[in-house]
Amino acid sequence: MPYIKKIEVKGFKSFGPQTVKVVLDKGFTAITGPNGSGKTNIVDAVLFALGELSTRRLRAENAAKLIFHGSEKAGLEKAKMAKVVIQFDNSDGRMPVDTSTVTVSREVYRNGQSVYRLNGRRISRAYILEILSMAGISSTSQNIIPQGTITRLTDITSLERRKIIEDLIGIAQYDAEKAEAEEKLRMADIAIRTAMGRIDEVQKAG
C-alpha cells in the first residue's frame, strides 16, 4: 500500500512563508510534541491535501482562515495562499499512476478557491479523490487518527467499530460508489421514460 514519504507545508495555518518539510518512514507514524508546537496542524495539512472540505474538521472558521495570517512579533507578513504537498511511495502501483512516486498537492487562496495537482499537473478534486480511493486513501478513512480518537475508540459501540473496520478494508468506499451508480441509473431511467413519453406525444399528434 502507498505510504507518505514527505509532507511539504507552506503558508498553512501556523506555518509561515518558508516551506516546512516533514520526512516520514514506512509504517505507523505518530507525531508528538508539546502543546502549541503545531503537531495537530500537520495532521490538518494532510487532511487538507487529501481533499477535506469541512473547515470545521480542519479547525477553521472558513477556507481563508487556513492561510497563515502573519506574525508581527516575528516580522512575517500574511501569506497569499496555503499550500500542502504530499509525496507518496507508489512502488506497489496501487495508485493508477505510472510513477513510483506520486505527488498530490492542494493550494487554497483567500477567495476560497482551491487548486489540486497530481504530479504537478492541475486536475479536478474528483479525479484526485478517485485516484486516492483506488489505493484505499481518503481524508475520511482511518489512514489518519486525529488527537483524541484513540481514546474514543474504547467507548464506541459495536456498530461504530464495524464501520471503522469497513472503512479500513474499503467496503464503505464501494458501498458509496454503488449507491452513486444506482442513483445515476435511476436518473437515466427517468430521462428515458420522459423521452419515450415525448416521442409518443409527437407520434399521436402526427
TORLUM-910451 format. One line per 4 residues: number of its first residue (from 1); their letters; for each residue z, y, x of N, C-alpha, C, O. Coordinates in pm, 1 decimal. Layout:
! residues N
NUM = a = Z/Y/X/Z/Y/X/Z/Y/X/Z/Y/X; ... .
This chain:
! residues 206
1 = mpyi = 0.0/-119.5/84.8/0.0/0.0/0.0/0.0/125.3/88.9/67.1/127.7/192.0; -73.5/227.2/50.1/-74.9/351.9/129.2/65.6/411.8/139.5/146.4/399.6/47.5; 92.7/475.4/250.7/220.3/545.4/266.8/194.8/682.3/327.9/91.2/705.7/390.1; 290.1/771.7/309.5/275.0/908.4/359.2/302.1/912.3/509.3/409.3/872.7/555.1 .
5 = kkie = 204.3/960.3/584.9/219.1/975.1/729.9/273.1/1112.8/766.0/352.1/1127.9/859.1; 228.4/1213.5/689.7/267.7/1350.5/724.5/261.3/1441.2/602.1/174.4/1426.4/516.2; 353.9/1534.1/596.3/356.0/1637.4/491.1/348.7/1772.4/560.0/423.2/1798.8/654.4; 259.7/1857.0/513.1/248.8/1993.4/565.9/275.4/2091.0/451.5/211.6/2083.8/346.5 .
9 = vkgf = 368.9/2181.0/472.7/409.8/2275.5/368.3/396.9/2418.4/419.6/441.6/2449.6/530.0; 336.3/2504.2/340.0/319.8/2644.4/378.6/334.3/2734.7/256.0/260.8/2720.3/158.3; 428.9/2826.8/262.0/446.9/2922.6/153.0/498.5/2863.2/24.5/487.2/2925.3/-81.2; 555.4/2743.5/31.2/605.8/2674.9/-88.7/757.1/2690.1/-97.4/830.7/2644.0/-10.1 .
13 = ksfg = 802.7/2756.0/-204.8/944.3/2776.3/-230.2/1015.9/2840.5/-110.6/988.9/2956.4/-79.0; 1106.0/2768.6/-43.9/1182.4/2830.2/65.9/1109.3/2825.2/199.4/1158.7/2877.1/299.5; 990.7/2762.4/201.2/914.6/2752.7/325.2/825.0/2875.9/340.6/744.4/2906.6/252.7; 840.2/2945.9/453.0/768.8/3071.1/476.1/622.6/3052.5/514.2/565.0/2946.0/491.7 .
17 = pqtv = 562.8/3156.3/572.0/419.4/3155.7/602.7/378.9/3060.5/715.4/261.2/3027.1/728.8; 475.1/3016.9/795.9/444.4/2920.6/901.4/435.6/2779.9/843.1/518.1/2742.5/759.8; 337.0/2701.7/885.6/322.0/2565.6/836.5/432.0/2476.3/893.3/451.1/2468.3/1014.6; 503.4/2409.7/803.5/609.0/2316.3/842.5/552.9/2174.4/828.3/499.8/2137.9/723.4 .
21 = kvvl = 565.5/2095.6/934.7/512.2/1959.4/933.9/626.8/1858.1/939.3/717.1/1867.7/1022.4; 620.3/1760.5/847.9/719.4/1653.5/843.8/645.1/1521.6/863.3/564.8/1481.5/779.0; 672.4/1454.7/974.9/605.5/1328.0/1006.3/695.0/1212.1/962.7/814.2/1209.8/993.6; 636.5/1115.8/890.6/713.2/1003.6/837.4/661.4/870.7/893.6/546.7/861.0/937.4 .
25 = dkgf = 746.9/770.0/891.5/708.9/635.5/931.9/692.0/547.9/808.8/730.7/586.0/698.4; 634.5/431.3/828.7/613.8/338.3/718.8/748.4/284.6/669.9/841.2/266.0/748.5; 757.5/259.9/538.8/880.7/206.7/481.0/953.9/311.5/400.5/902.5/421.5/380.2; 1074.0/278.9/354.3/1152.7/372.9/275.5/1201.4/487.2/364.0/1245.4/466.1/477.1 .
29 = tait = 1192.7/607.5/310.4/1235.7/724.9/385.7/1336.3/804.2/303.1/1312.8/833.3/185.8; 1446.8/838.1/364.6/1548.1/922.0/299.3/1555.1/1055.0/373.6/1561.8/1059.2/496.4; 1553.5/1163.2/296.3/1564.3/1296.9/355.1/1706.1/1347.2/330.7/1747.4/1366.0/216.3; 1779.3/1368.6/437.5/1918.9/1411.3/425.6/1940.1/1543.3/498.4/1855.6/1587.3/576.4 .
33 = gpng = 2053.0/1604.6/471.8/2083.9/1731.8/537.1/2186.2/1808.8/456.7/2215.5/1772.4/342.8; 2241.5/1915.5/514.5/2342.8/1995.3/443.6/2283.8/2070.9/325.8/2162.2/2087.3/316.4; 2368.5/2116.0/237.6/2323.5/2195.6/123.1/2250.0/2320.3/170.1/2293.1/2388.8/262.9; 2137.1/2348.3/103.3/2059.9/2467.0/136.5/1963.5/2449.7/252.1/1900.5/2546.3/295.1 .
37 = sgkt = 1950.8/2327.6/303.5/1861.5/2304.5/417.7/1715.6/2285.0/375.3/1626.2/2283.0/459.9; 1691.3/2270.4/243.1/1554.0/2259.1/193.8/1504.5/2117.2/173.2/1385.4/2095.3/150.9; 1596.3/2019.6/180.5/1554.0/1879.6/167.9/1495.7/1849.9/29.6/1398.1/1775.7/18.2; 1554.4/1907.1/-74.6/1502.6/1883.7/-209.5/1367.9/1952.2/-228.3/1283.6/1904.5/-304.2 .
41 = nivd = 1348.0/2063.7/-159.4/1218.9/2133.0/-168.6/1105.3/2051.6/-107.1/989.3/2067.7/-145.0; 1138.9/1964.1/-12.2/1037.8/1874.9/44.1/994.3/1774.2/-61.2/875.6/1744.7/-75.0; 1091.0/1721.9/-135.3/1059.5/1629.3/-244.4/975.7/1701.0/-350.1/878.0/1645.9/-400.7; 1014.6/1824.5/-383.2/937.8/1903.9/-479.8/795.4/1926.0/-430.3/700.7/1923.5/-509.0 .
45 = avlf = 780.4/1947.6/-300.0/647.8/1970.3/-241.8/558.0/1848.3/-259.9/439.0/1861.3/-288.7; 616.1/1729.6/-242.7/538.6/1606.1/-260.3/495.5/1591.4/-405.8/379.7/1560.5/-434.0; 588.9/1613.7/-497.9/555.2/1606.2/-641.3/445.1/1705.9/-675.9/352.4/1674.5/-750.6; 456.5/1825.0/-621.1/358.7/1931.8/-643.0/219.6/1887.6/-598.2/122.3/1903.4/-671.9 .
49 = alge = 210.3/1832.5/-477.6/80.8/1790.2/-423.4/22.0/1673.6/-502.6/-99.9/1657.6/-508.9; 108.4/1592.6/-562.8/61.3/1477.9/-640.9/19.7/1517.1/-781.9/-13.4/1430.8/-863.2; 21.0/1648.4/-811.8/-31.3/1695.3/-939.7/70.5/1723.0/-1047.6/32.8/1742.1/-1163.2; 199.4/1726.0/-1014.0/302.4/1754.5/-1113.7/279.6/1892.0/-1176.0/264.4/1990.9/-1104.3 .
53 = lstr = 277.1/1898.5/-1309.8/252.2/2024.6/-1380.3/379.6/2087.6/-1435.6/382.7/2207.5/-1463.1; 484.2/2007.6/-1451.8/608.3/2058.7/-1508.3/683.2/2143.4/-1406.5/740.3/2090.3/-1311.3; 683.3/2275.3/-1426.3/757.5/2362.4/-1334.6/908.0/2337.9/-1347.6/984.5/2363.3/-1254.6; 948.3/2288.6/-1463.6/1090.5/2256.1/-1481.5/1130.3/2140.5/-1388.9/1238.1/2141.0/-1329.6 .
57 = rlra = 1042.0/2042.9/-1378.0/1070.3/1930.4/-1288.5/1066.7/1974.3/-1142.8/1134.8/1917.2/-1057.6; 985.5/2077.3/-1115.4/978.6/2132.0/-979.6/1086.2/2238.6/-956.2/1090.7/2302.0/-850.8; 1172.6/2257.0/-1056.5/1285.7/2350.4/-1048.2/1240.4/2494.2/-1024.7/1288.8/2563.1/-935.0; 1145.7/2537.0/-1108.5/1096.6/2675.2/-1100.5/1066.5/2725.3/-1241.4/1034.7/2646.3/-1330.3 .
61 = enaa = 1076.5/2857.0/-1261.8/1050.0/2915.7/-1393.7/902.6/2907.1/-1429.8/867.8/2880.6/-1544.9; 816.6/2929.3/-1332.3/672.6/2923.3/-1353.8/603.8/2896.4/-1220.5/669.0/2887.8/-1116.4; 470.4/2883.1/-1224.7/395.4/2848.6/-1103.8/412.1/2952.6/-993.6/419.6/2918.0/-875.7; 418.0/3080.2/-1031.9/431.5/3187.2/-932.5/563.4/3176.2/-855.8/571.8/3216.1/-739.7 .
65 = klif = 666.7/3121.7/-921.7/797.4/3108.7/-858.0/799.2/2998.8/-751.5/895.6/2986.8/-675.9; 692.5/2919.0/-745.8/683.0/2815.8/-643.4/640.6/2875.3/-508.9/651.2/2810.8/-404.6; 592.3/2999.6/-513.8/539.9/3064.9/-393.4/651.9/3142.4/-322.6/729.8/3212.9/-386.7; 658.8/3128.3/-192.0/760.9/3194.9/-109.9/765.5/3344.5/-141.2/664.1/3413.7/-132.0 .
69 = hgse = 883.9/3393.8/-178.3/897.2/3532.1/-225.1/934.3/3631.0/-114.4/962.7/3747.8/-141.0; 933.6/3582.4/9.6/962.5/3672.1/121.1/1110.6/3674.8/155.8/1195.6/3629.1/79.4; 1138.5/3729.3/272.3/1277.0/3741.4/317.6/1291.9/3870.8/396.2/1242.5/3883.8/508.2; 1360.6/3965.6/335.2/1382.3/4095.4/400.8/1467.3/4078.3/526.8/1446.1/4146.0/627.4 .
73 = kagl = 1563.5/3986.6/519.2/1652.5/3962.3/631.7/1576.6/3907.4/752.9/1603.2/3944.7/867.1; 1479.7/3816.3/724.3/1403.0/3755.4/833.1/1276.6/3833.7/865.6/1203.5/3799.4/958.5; 1251.0/3940.2/787.6/1131.9/4021.1/810.3/1003.3/3950.9/772.0/898.7/3973.0/833.0; 1011.8/3864.3/668.4/894.6/3788.7/623.8/846.2/3840.3/488.8/926.0/3855.7/396.4 .
77 = ekak = 717.3/3866.9/476.5/659.5/3912.5/350.3/635.8/3793.1/258.1/628.7/3678.8/303.1; 623.8/3821.4/128.7/598.9/3713.4/34.8/458.7/3657.1/55.5/366.3/3729.0/93.3; 445.1/3529.3/30.5/317.1/3461.7/52.6/223.2/3484.5/-65.5/267.5/3506.6/-178.2; 94.6/3478.9/-38.2/-6.2/3495.2/-143.8/-26.8/3366.0/-221.7/-67.7/3367.0/-337.8 .
81 = makv = 2.4/3255.6/-155.6/-14.1/3126.2/-221.1/79.5/3024.5/-158.0/135.6/3047.7/-50.9; 95.5/2911.9/-225.4/172.3/2799.9/-171.6/75.4/2683.8/-152.4/-12.5/2659.9/-235.3; 92.9/2612.7/-42.2/3.1/2500.7/-13.4/81.5/2382.8/41.7/168.6/2398.3/127.4; 48.6/2264.6/-9.3/109.9/2141.7/39.4/-1.6/2041.1/67.1/-88.7/2018.6/-16.9 .
85 = viqf = 2.6/1981.4/185.2/-95.4/1881.1/224.9/-21.4/1750.8/254.2/75.1/1748.8/330.5; -67.8/1642.5/192.6/-8.3/1511.1/218.4/-113.7/1421.2/282.3/-224.9/1407.4/231.4; -76.8/1361.2/393.1/-168.2/1271.3/463.6/-120.2/1127.8/443.0/-9.7/1091.2/482.8; -207.0/1046.8/379.3/-173.7/906.8/351.5/-240.7/813.5/452.0/-352.9/838.3/496.1 .
89 = dnsd = -170.7/706.5/487.3/-233.3/598.4/561.7/-300.5/506.7/459.1/-233.8/450.6/372.2; -431.1/492.2/469.6/-506.8/411.8/373.5/-574.3/294.0/443.4/-685.9/255.3/408.9; -504.6/237.7/542.3/-561.0/128.5/621.3/-597.3/7.0/536.9/-692.3/-64.8/568.1; -520.4/-16.1/428.2/-548.6/-133.1/344.9/-657.5/-106.3/240.7/-698.3/-197.5/168.7 .
93 = grmp = -704.7/19.0/232.5/-814.4/51.1/141.1/-778.5/52.3/-5.5/-866.8/44.8/-90.9; -649.3/61.7/-36.8/-608.9/64.7/-178.6/-664.6/187.6/-249.8/-699.9/180.9/-367.6; -672.5/298.7/-179.0/-737.4/416.7/-236.1/-888.3/399.8/-218.4/-934.7/369.8/-108.4; -964.6/418.8/-325.1/-1110.1/401.6/-315.8/-1178.6/517.9/-243.3/-1267.1/584.0/-297.6 .
97 = vdts = -1135.2/540.5/-120.0/-1191.1/646.4/-36.3/-1228.7/582.6/97.4/-1150.4/506.3/153.9; -1346.0/612.9/147.2/-1398.7/545.0/265.4/-1344.0/603.3/396.3/-1419.9/631.0/489.2; -1212.8/621.3/402.4/-1146.8/666.2/525.3/-1011.6/597.2/535.5/-947.8/569.8/433.9; -967.2/568.8/658.6/-838.9/502.0/678.2/-722.0/598.9/661.1/-608.2/556.7/640.3 .
101 = tvtv = -750.3/727.5/669.9/-651.1/831.4/642.3/-704.9/919.8/530.2/-817.3/969.3/538.2; -625.6/939.1/427.0/-667.3/1019.7/312.4/-574.5/1140.5/299.5/-452.2/1126.4/298.0; -633.9/1258.1/290.3/-556.1/1381.1/276.2/-571.5/1437.7/135.1/-682.5/1461.1/87.5; -459.0/1458.6/70.7/-455.0/1518.5/-63.6/-381.2/1650.8/-51.7/-273.0/1656.0/6.8 .
105 = srev = -437.8/1757.6/-106.0/-370.3/1886.5/-97.7/-382.5/1964.4/-227.8/-471.8/1941.8/-309.5; -288.4/2057.2/-243.1/-289.1/2145.0/-361.3/-243.7/2283.2/-319.2/-148.9/2298.7/-242.2; -312.5/2382.5/-370.5/-275.2/2522.1/-348.3/-249.1/2585.0/-483.9/-316.2/2551.3/-581.4; -154.2/2674.5/-491.8/-131.7/2748.6/-615.1/-121.3/2896.7/-581.2/-58.7/2935.1/-482.4 .
109 = yrng = -184.1/2979.4/-665.5/-186.2/3124.0/-643.6/-95.8/3192.9/-746.5/-50.2/3130.4/-842.2; -71.3/3319.5/-725.6/24.2/3391.0/-810.7/-23.0/3408.3/-954.4/57.4/3438.6/-1042.6; -153.7/3389.3/-979.2/-203.7/3393.8/-1116.3/-190.1/3258.0/-1185.9/-230.5/3242.1/-1301.1; -132.5/3160.0/-1114.3/-110.8/3028.0/-1171.9/-221.9/2928.0/-1144.8/-208.3/2810.0/-1177.4 .
113 = qsvy = -330.5/2973.1/-1086.1/-443.5/2883.4/-1060.2/-409.9/2784.2/-949.0/-353.2/2821.1/-846.1; -445.6/2658.3/-971.5/-425.9/2554.9/-871.0/-560.3/2504.7/-820.4/-656.5/2494.6/-896.5; -566.1/2473.5/-692.4/-686.0/2417.7/-629.9/-646.6/2285.7/-564.3/-553.4/2280.7/-483.9; -717.8/2179.5/-599.0/-691.0/2047.1/-542.8/-802.5/2008.4/-446.2/-919.1/2041.7/-467.5 .
117 = rlng = -765.3/1937.7/-340.0/-864.7/1893.6/-242.8/-836.8/1748.9/-200.4/-721.8/1706.4/-189.7; -943.9/1676.0/-177.1/-936.3/1540.3/-125.6/-1014.9/1537.1/5.0/-1135.8/1559.9/6.0; -945.5/1508.7/115.1/-1007.0/1514.1/248.5/-1078.0/1646.9/272.0/-1184.0/1652.9/334.4; -1015.5/1755.2/219.6/-1067.6/1890.0/241.6/-1170.7/1935.0/141.1/-1205.9/2052.9/137.3 .
121 = rris = -1220.5/1842.6/58.4/-1323.9/1879.4/-38.7/-1259.6/1909.5/-174.0/-1179.2/1830.9/-224.2; -1295.3/2023.0/-232.1/-1235.4/2063.6/-359.4/-1280.7/1971.9/-472.6/-1400.1/1947.5/-490.5; -1183.8/1921.7/-548.7/-1213.2/1834.8/-661.7/-1116.7/1867.4/-776.1/-1028.2/1951.6/-761.3; -1134.5/1800.5/-889.4/-1050.2/1826.6/-1006.1/-917.0/1752.1/-995.6/-904.8/1653.2/-923.4 .
125 = rayi = -818.9/1801.4/-1068.7/-689.0/1734.3/-1073.4/-704.2/1594.3/-1131.6/-640.8/1500.2/-1084.0; -788.2/1579.8/-1234.5/-807.8/1449.5/-1299.1/-858.6/1346.0/-1199.3/-817.3/1230.1/-1202.5; -948.7/1388.6/-1110.5/-1004.2/1296.2/-1012.2/-899.0/1256.6/-908.9/-890.7/1140.7/-868.1; -818.9/1354.6/-867.3/-709.3/1325.8/-773.8/-614.7/1222.3/-834.5/-577.0/1125.5/-768.4 .
129 = leil = -576.5/1243.2/-961.2/-482.8/1151.5/-1027.5/-542.0/1011.8/-1038.4/-470.9/912.5/-1022.6; -672.0/1003.8/-1065.5/-738.7/874.2/-1077.3/-736.7/799.3/-943.6/-706.7/680.0/-938.8; -768.8/870.3/-836.2/-768.4/809.5/-702.6/-628.2/759.4/-667.3/-612.3/647.9/-617.7; -527.2/842.1/-693.2/-389.5/805.5/-660.9/-340.6/688.3/-746.4/-270.8/599.7/-697.1 .
133 = smag = -378.1/688.4/-876.0/-330.7/583.7/-966.6/-381.9/446.0/-926.2/-315.2/345.3/-950.0; -500.4/441.5/-865.1/-556.0/313.0/-820.3/-472.9/251.5/-709.0/-481.3/131.4/-683.4; -393.1/333.6/-643.4/-303.7/284.8/-537.6/-159.0/280.2/-586.9/-67.1/257.2/-508.3; -139.0/302.1/-717.0/-4.5/297.8/-774.0/81.1/416.5/-738.1/203.6/406.1/-732.1 .
137 = isst = 16.0/531.6/-713.8/88.6/652.5/-673.8/80.8/756.1/-784.9/-27.0/782.8/-837.8; 194.0/813.9/-820.1/198.0/915.2/-925.2/324.1/998.8/-909.6/425.0/951.4/-857.3; 317.9/1123.7/-955.4/436.6/1210.0/-947.9/543.3/1167.5/-1047.2/658.6/1209.3/-1036.9; 504.5/1083.3/-1144.7/599.8/1038.8/-1246.5/647.5/896.5/-1223.7/729.1/845.8/-1300.7 .
141 = sqni = 597.6/830.5/-1118.6/638.1/692.6/-1091.9/762.7/690.5/-1005.1/824.3/793.8/-979.1; 798.2/570.8/-960.9/919.5/555.3/-879.6/889.9/559.9/-729.2/969.9/512.4/-648.7; 774.8/617.3/-691.5/744.9/633.3/-549.3/844.2/728.3/-483.7/877.3/714.7/-365.9; 891.0/824.9/-562.5/982.3/927.4/-511.2/1109.5/925.6/-596.2/1102.8/935.4/-718.7 .
145 = ipqg = 1222.6/913.1/-532.5/1350.2/909.3/-604.3/1424.0/1040.7/-579.4/1480.3/1059.8/-471.6; 1424.8/1132.5/-678.2/1492.4/1262.0/-659.9/1643.9/1246.6/-646.7/1701.1/1142.7/-679.5; 1705.3/1351.3/-598.6/1850.6/1353.8/-580.5/1920.1/1327.1/-713.7/1884.5/1386.9/-815.3; 2017.3/1239.1/-713.9/2092.8/1208.3/-835.2/2039.2/1090.5/-913.5/2110.6/1035.0/-997.1 .
149 = titr = 1914.9/1050.6/-888.8/1854.3/942.3/-966.5/1919.5/808.1/-936.2/1938.6/726.5/-1026.4; 1953.9/784.6/-809.2/2015.7/657.0/-772.7/2146.3/636.3/-848.5/2175.4/526.0/-894.6; 2224.6/742.8/-861.1/2349.7/733.7/-938.3/2320.4/704.7/-1084.2/2390.4/625.9/-1147.8; 2215.7/769.2/-1138.0/2181.4/749.4/-1279.9/2136.4/606.5/-1308.0/2156.2/555.8/-1418.4 .
153 = ltdi = 2075.2/540.5/-1207.5/2025.0/404.6/-1227.3/2135.0/307.3/-1266.8/2107.9/205.8/-1331.0; 2258.9/337.3/-1229.0/2369.8/247.1/-1261.6/2412.2/259.7/-1407.7/2483.8/174.4/-1460.1; 2367.1/367.7/-1473.2/2411.7/392.7/-1610.6/2303.2/369.7/-1715.6/2330.3/381.7/-1835.1; 2181.0/336.9/-1673.4/2071.3/326.5/-1770.4/2077.0/195.3/-1848.6/2141.9/98.8/-1808.2 .
157 = tsle = 2006.1/195.3/-1962.9/2001.7/75.9/-2047.5/1898.6/-22.8/-1992.5/1820.1/9.9/-1903.5; 1900.8/-144.1/-2047.5/1805.9/-247.0/-2002.6/1662.0/-206.5/-2033.8/1571.0/-240.0/-1958.0; 1639.9/-134.6/-2144.6/1505.4/-89.5/-2179.9/1454.4/14.3/-2080.6/1337.9/12.0/-2040.9; 1544.2/106.1/-2040.6/1506.0/206.7/-1940.9/1477.6/140.4/-1806.4/1386.1/180.3/-1734.4 .
161 = rrki = 1557.0/38.9/-1773.4/1536.4/-32.8/-1646.7/1401.5/-105.5/-1648.7/1330.6/-109.8/-1548.2; 1367.2/-162.8/-1765.4/1238.2/-231.9/-1779.6/1122.7/-134.2/-1759.6/1022.9/-167.6/-1695.7; 1136.6/-13.4/-1814.3/1031.0/86.8/-1799.0/1010.2/122.5/-1651.4/896.9/140.0/-1606.6; 1120.1/133.1/-1576.7/1110.3/163.8/-1434.2/1036.0/52.7/-1361.1/951.5/79.2/-1275.5 .
165 = iedl = 1068.4/-73.6/-1395.9/1000.3/-187.5/-1333.1/851.8/-186.8/-1366.9/767.8/-214.9/-1281.5; 819.7/-154.1/-1493.3/679.1/-148.2/-1533.9/605.5/-37.5/-1459.1/488.6/-52.5/-1423.8; 674.5/73.0/-1435.5/614.6/182.0/-1357.0/585.9/135.3/-1214.6/480.7/164.6/-1157.7; 682.2/62.0/-1158.6/668.9/17.4/-1020.6/551.3/-77.8/-1001.1/481.4/-70.1/-900.1 .
169 = igia = 529.0/-167.8/-1097.3/422.0/-266.2/-1080.7/291.5/-221.3/-1145.8/191.2/-292.4/-1140.3; 293.2/-101.7/-1208.3/168.3/-43.9/-1256.7/133.7/-71.5/-1400.8/28.1/-28.2/-1447.0; 219.3/-142.6/-1474.9/188.4/-174.5/-1614.4/180.7/-48.5/-1699.0/92.4/-36.3/-1783.9; 271.4/44.8/-1677.1/275.0/167.3/-1756.5/144.8/245.0/-1743.1/95.2/301.2/-1840.7 .
173 = qyda = 89.5/248.1/-1622.0/-36.0/319.1/-1598.2/-149.2/255.5/-1677.0/-230.5/325.6/-1737.3; -154.7/120.9/-1676.7/-259.1/51.2/-1751.0/-242.8/71.6/-1901.7/-341.5/86.4/-1973.8; -118.3/72.3/-1948.7/-93.4/96.6/-2090.6/-142.4/235.0/-2131.4/-200.8/251.7/-2238.4; -118.3/334.9/-2045.2/-162.3/472.1/-2073.3/-314.7/479.5/-2076.0/-372.7/545.0/-2162.6 .
177 = ekae = -379.6/411.7/-1980.1/-526.3/411.6/-1975.0/-584.9/338.1/-2095.0/-687.9/378.4/-2149.1; -518.2/229.0/-2136.7/-563.4/153.8/-2254.2/-555.1/239.6/-2380.1/-647.5/241.5/-2461.4; -442.3/311.0/-2395.2/-425.0/397.4/-2512.4/-529.7/508.1/-2514.2/-582.8/542.4/-2619.9; -559.5/564.5/-2395.9/-661.0/670.3/-2386.2/-799.5/616.6/-2422.7/-876.3/683.0/-2492.2 .
181 = aeek = -830.5/495.1/-2374.9/-960.3/433.6/-2404.6/-973.1/403.4/-2553.9/-1079.1/423.4/-2613.1; -863.8/355.0/-2614.2/-865.1/324.7/-2757.9/-884.8/451.2/-2840.8/-953.9/449.0/-2942.7; -824.0/561.6/-2796.9/-840.3/688.5/-2867.4/-984.7/737.0/-2858.4/-1039.3/788.6/-2955.9; -1046.9/720.3/-2740.9/-1187.5/759.9/-2724.1/-1278.2/676.1/-2814.0/-1373.0/728.1/-2872.8 .
185 = lrma = -1248.7/545.1/-2824.7/-1327.5/457.6/-2911.6/-1312.9/498.6/-3058.1/-1409.3/497.2/-3134.6; -1190.3/535.0/-3094.9/-1165.7/577.9/-3234.0/-1244.4/704.9/-3266.1/-1305.2/715.6/-3372.6; -1242.9/801.1/-3173.3/-1317.3/925.2/-3192.6/-1468.1/900.5/-3195.9/-1540.7/964.2/-3272.3; -1514.4/806.8/-3111.8/-1657.0/773.3/-3111.0/-1697.3/709.1/-3243.1/-1805.3/736.1/-3295.5 .
189 = diai = -1609.7/623.9/-3296.9/-1637.4/557.6/-3425.1/-1647.3/660.1/-3537.5/-1733.8/649.7/-3624.5; -1558.0/759.7/-3535.1/-1561.7/866.2/-3636.5/-1691.9/945.1/-3625.2/-1755.0/978.2/-3725.6; -1731.2/974.7/-3500.0/-1855.2/1050.2/-3477.0/-1976.4/973.2/-3527.2/-2067.9/1031.7/-3585.1; -1977.0/840.9/-3504.8/-2089.3/757.1/-3551.1/-2093.9/753.5/-3703.0/-2201.1/765.2/-3762.4 .
193 = rtam = -1977.7/737.4/-3766.4/-1972.6/734.8/-3913.3/-2020.8/867.3/-3973.0/-2092.3/869.8/-4073.1; -1979.1/978.7/-3908.1/-2021.6/1110.6/-3955.2/-2172.4/1126.7/-3943.2/-2238.3/1177.5/-4033.9; -2226.0/1082.3/-3829.2/-2370.5/1091.7/-3807.3/-2447.5/1005.6/-3907.6/-2549.7/1049.2/-3960.6; -2399.9/884.8/-3933.8/-2466.1/796.2/-4029.9/-2463.3/855.4/-4170.1/-2559.4/842.7/-4245.9 .
197 = grid = -2350.6/921.0/-4204.1/-2340.5/984.7/-4335.4/-2442.1/1097.2/-4350.4/-2502.3/1113.1/-4456.6; -2461.1/1174.7/-4244.8/-2558.9/1284.0/-4249.8/-2701.4/1231.1/-4260.0/-2785.5/1289.5/-4328.4; -2728.3/1118.5/-4190.6/-2861.6/1057.4/-4198.9/-2890.3/1011.5/-4341.4/-3000.5/1030.4/-4392.9; -2788.6/950.3/-4405.2/-2805.2/906.1/-4543.3/-2834.8/1022.5/-4636.1/-2919.1/1012.6/-4725.3 .
201 = evqk = -2762.2/1136.6/-4613.4/-2784.7/1254.4/-4696.6/-2927.4/1307.6/-4682.4/-2991.3/1344.9/-4780.8; -2976.2/1310.5/-4557.3/-3112.8/1358.1/-4533.4/-3216.3/1267.0/-4599.1/-3313.9/1313.0/-4658.3; -3191.7/1134.4/-4586.6/-3286.9/1040.4/-4646.5/-3289.7/1051.4/-4798.0/-3396.2/1041.7/-4859.0; -3172.7/1071.7/-4859.6/-3165.8/1085.5/-5004.3/-3232.5/1214.9/-5050.9/-3298.2/1220.3/-5154.9 .
205 = ag = -3212.3/1320.3/-4968.1/-3272.5/1449.4/-5003.0/-3423.5/1442.7/-4991.9/-3494.2/1512.3/-5064.8; -3475.0/1357.9/-4899.4/-3619.8/1345.2/-4880.9/-3683.1/1265.1/-4992.1/-3804.5/1244.7/-4992.1 .
